[in-house]
Amino acid sequence: MGALRAKIQEAENDRLFNERRDMRRKQIGSGDRSEKIRTYNFPQDRLTDHRINFNAHNLPKIMEGNMEELYNELEARELALFEEGATS
């Protein structure tokens, strides 16, 4: 009976370990260039947000924290997705 209990516990530990490993991998990602969220292109004075294909100019202003234009665009896209989902 003790051996059976140990095997069941080992199987449960393995299952939990695999779940946690998979969850960590999803959160961390692979680090590929394709996973980039934003690109700061100083020679062209441009910020690109790759998630929503948005470009903004005047990098010195953006680097000082003035990102309202980006935040407004992200909020508009999120609202559009929400409304799209509500009508489906």
C-alpha positions in Angstrom: 0.0 0.0 0.0 2.9 2.4 0.8 4.5 1.7 -2.6 1.2 2.5 -4.4 0.8 5.7 -2.4 4.4 6.7 -3.2 3.8 6.1 -7.0 0.6 8.2 -6.9 2.4 11.0 -5.1 5.3 10.8 -7.6 2.9 11.0 -10.5 1.1 14.0 -9.0 4.5 15.8 -8.4 5.5 15.1 -12.0 2.2 16.5 -13.3 2.5 19.7 -11.2 6.1 20.1 -12.3 5.2 19.8 -16.0 2.3 22.3 -15.6 4.5 24.8 -13.9 7.3 24.3 -16.5 4.8 24.9 -19.4 3.4 28.0 -17.7 6.8 29.5 -17.2 7.8 28.8 -20.8 4.6 30.6 -22.1 5.4 33.6 -19.9 9.1 33.8 -20.7 8.9 33.0 -24.4 11.8 32.1 -26.6 13.5 35.5 -26.8 13.2 35.6 -30.6 13.3 38.9 -32.4 9.7 38.1 -33.5 8.5 38.4 -29.9 9.4 42.1 -29.7 6.8 44.4 -28.4 8.4 47.8 -29.3 11.3 49.0 -31.4 13.0 52.3 -30.6 14.6 53.5 -33.8 16.8 56.5 -33.0 18.2 57.3 -36.5 14.7 57.6 -37.8 13.3 59.2 -34.6 10.5 56.5 -34.5 8.9 54.2 -32.0 7.1 51.2 -33.4 4.7 49.0 -31.3 4.6 45.7 -33.1 1.5 44.4 -31.4 -0.8 47.0 -33.0 1.5 48.1 -35.9 1.6 51.7 -34.6 4.4 54.2 -35.2 5.1 57.4 -33.3 7.8 60.0 -33.9 9.8 62.4 -31.6 11.7 59.9 -29.5 13.2 62.4 -27.1 9.7 63.3 -26.0 8.7 59.6 -25.8 11.8 58.7 -23.8 10.9 61.5 -21.3 7.7 59.6 -20.6 5.2 61.3 -22.9 3.5 58.2 -24.3 -0.1 59.4 -24.4 -0.4 58.9 -28.1 0.7 55.2 -27.7 -1.6 54.7 -24.7 -4.5 56.2 -26.5 -4.0 53.9 -29.5 -3.6 50.8 -27.3 -6.8 51.8 -25.5 -8.7 52.4 -28.8 -7.6 49.0 -30.1 -8.6 47.2 -26.9 -12.0 48.9 -26.9 -12.5 47.9 -30.6 -11.6 44.3 -29.7 -14.0 44.3 -26.7 -16.8 45.8 -28.8 -16.1 43.2 -31.6 -16.3 40.4 -29.1 -19.5 41.8 -27.6 -21.2 41.8 -31.0 -20.2 38.3 -31.8 
